[in-house]
Amino acid sequence: MDQRRARAEKIDEAIGVVRAQARAADRSMAIEVDAYGQITQIRLAPHAAAEGTQQLERTIIEQYRAARADAEAQAHKVYEQFLRDEKKNAVQATPPPQPEWADQDDLHPVRLWTN
């Protein structure tokens, strides 16, 4: 269970640094979200509500969705890279298969006779 927890923590740590931003075309607002869709920052320009609060609300929602989609895509790439690295490390750590006649403690068995 400790290995699972350690692995989950490594994955969370790798994905936890992901951030994505989206900005309104008129630069009235910008938003930043993390990989889990949590808003980490919102910046509003002085003219953000110039066209009314309903327009600002729509803009915030649109930009939130764009930032969230970007963050999810980034997190997916980070996770895929984590899996590739994990697989690569597992392959490197796996010793070559030993012949059935070899002593399991011997790293380099040599067969001295043949049948």
N, C-alpha and C positions, 0 to 999 in steps of 0.2 A: 504494500500500500504506500510506503514511503517513496518508492520509485515513481509511482503514478502521481503522487502529490508534487514531487520535485519536477517531473515532466510538465505537469499542468502549470506550475509556477514559472517555468522557463518559457512556456508558450505565452502565458499571460504577460510576462515581462517583455517579450519580443513584440507582441501586439500592442501592449500598453503605450508604447511611444508613438504610435500612429496618430497623426492629426491631419485633418483636411479642412480646407477653407473654401468659401464661396463668397463672391462679392456681387452686389447688384450692378447691373450695367451702368446705371447713373451714379454709381459710387455712393449711394445714400446709406448703405449699410454693408457690413461684412460679418460673417459668422464663422466660427471654428468649432469643429466637433472632434471627439476622439473615436477610436475604433468601435466603441460600444454605443455610439450615437448620442453620447452626452455632450451637451453644449459646454464648451470650455471658454468661449469668449464671444461676445457680440459687440460690435462697434457701430455706432450710429453717427452719421454726419449731421451737422446742424439743420440741413435741409431735408432730413429723412422723412418728416411728416408733412412736407410742403404740399403733397397731393392728397393729404388726408390720412387718417390713421388706418382706415380699411385697406388702402393701397399698401401702406407700410406693413400691415399684418400679412397680406398676401406675399409681399416681397420676402419677408422673413421666412415664411413657410417654404416658399420656392427655394430660397438659398439654403435653408436647413436641409431640405431633401437632397439638393445637389451635393452639399458637403458630406452628408451622411453616406450617399451612394459612393462617393469618392473614397471616404474612409473605409467603408466595407471592402471595396476593391483592393485598397492598399493592404488591409489586414489579411485578406485572402492570399495575396502574394507573399506576405511575410510568413504566414502559416505554411504555404506550399514550400517556401525556401527552408523553413525549419524542418519539414518532413524530409526534404532532399538531403539536408545536412545530416539529419539523424540516420537516414538510411546509409549514407556514405560512411559515416563514422562506425556504424554497426558492421558494415562489410569489411572495413579496415581492421576492426577489432576481432573479427571472427578468424580463428586459426584455420588453416587448410584441413580438410578431412583427413583423418588418419586411417591407414589400412587396418582391417580387422585384426590382423596379427600384431599390430603395434601396441606397445605399452602406453597407456593413456598419459603417464607422467613424462614420457620421453618426447621432447619437442621435435627431434630430428631422428626418427627411427631409421635404422639401416637393417635390411634383411640379409642375413648371412648365408642362408641356404634357400633352396627352391624345392617345391614339391612337384 
